[in-house]
C-alpha cells in the first residue's frame, strides 16, 4: 500500500506542497460542485510527508484506527464462534431429545 502511495505522490517536496495545499483549499470550497470536503484530509495526508507535526497527528490516528480495527475483528470472531457453539449445542440437544421419543413409540 505504501509503495503505491509513494508512486502516486510527487517526488519533489515543492510538488507535494503544491498538491497538498491545493487539496486543502479545494476542500475548504467543498460546497461547490466537483470539489468536496473529502479533499481536506487527503491534502493533510499529502502534507504530512513534509511536516512533522502533521505526520505525528496522522500517525496517532493511524494507530488508533488500527487498534480499533483489530478489536472489532476480534469481537466479530468471538461472536461468530459463540453463534457456532450455540448452533452445535442446539443440534446436540435436539438429537438427544429425538432419540428417547423414537424408542418409546
Buried (B, 14 or more C-beta within 10 A) or exposed (E): EEEEEEEEBBEEEEEBBEBBEBBBEBBBEEEEEEBBEEBBBBBBBBBBBEBEEBBEEBEEEEEEEEEEEEEEEEEEEEEEEEEEEEEEEEEEEEEEEEEEEEEEE
